[in-house]
Amino acid sequence: MTSARFEELEKRCAKLKKTRIIRIVFIIASLFLIGFGSYYWMSHSTSKSLVPAVAPMPQIVLVQAPVVENNESNESISNEEQNLSQSTDDEILFLAPHIYKNDAKLPLDETQAATRSLSHEQQLLKRYNTMQNFDNAYALAQFYFEQKSYLEVVAWAKEASRHNSRSEKPWILYAKAKFYLGDRAEAIRSLELFLSYINSKEAEELLIFYKGQE
């Protein structure tokens, strides 16, 4: 692929870089908000379900103690007060709500994966800004292809081809990205153009497959 064929995409490279970073940050923020909202909702629902209905106040029937003399009377009153206190304590313990630890978990796997992806992308961009060559440009095209960010693949495949127009790798990534974007005609045309002056078994097989999809 010559640089002239991709000239219109050069201006989009910088914008696509920023758009990708903003998209990843937005995904991380969204996952965090969703996880926090799920945690709060489950915690609130669990607390409500664990609070029992308030039972009616127990009625206490006062029974007049038999009249006894001196120590026996005092001992009977003391025993009755102790039993009444124990009964009241049992009622309070029974009515106390039981609080269990919430087992809800935040989606840490998704958050960590997005963070790793953003970190890898920043490293690749920094590496290319430090040394602008074919390998670093193609590494970015390959990274975006794995992330299914096909517009970025098109831009960076073009950039890689600008450094080495005879390599089949950026052409193949470019064709695949165009195919996944729904532009099957451009995917076929780019492969046919490449095969017109460079022999490539992989590009030829891909071209046959794409033509078979028509």
Secondary structure, DSSP 8 states (H G I E B T S, - for coil): --GGGGGGGHHHHHHHHHHHHHHHHHHHHHHHHHHHHHHHHHHHHHHHHHS------------------HHHHHHHHHHHHHHHHHHHHHHHHHHS-----------HHHHHHHHHHHHHHHHHHHHHHHS-SHHHHHHHHHHHHHTT-HHHHHHHHHHHHHH-TT-HHHHHHHHHHHHHTT-HHHHHHHHHHHHTTS--HHHHHHHHHHHHT-
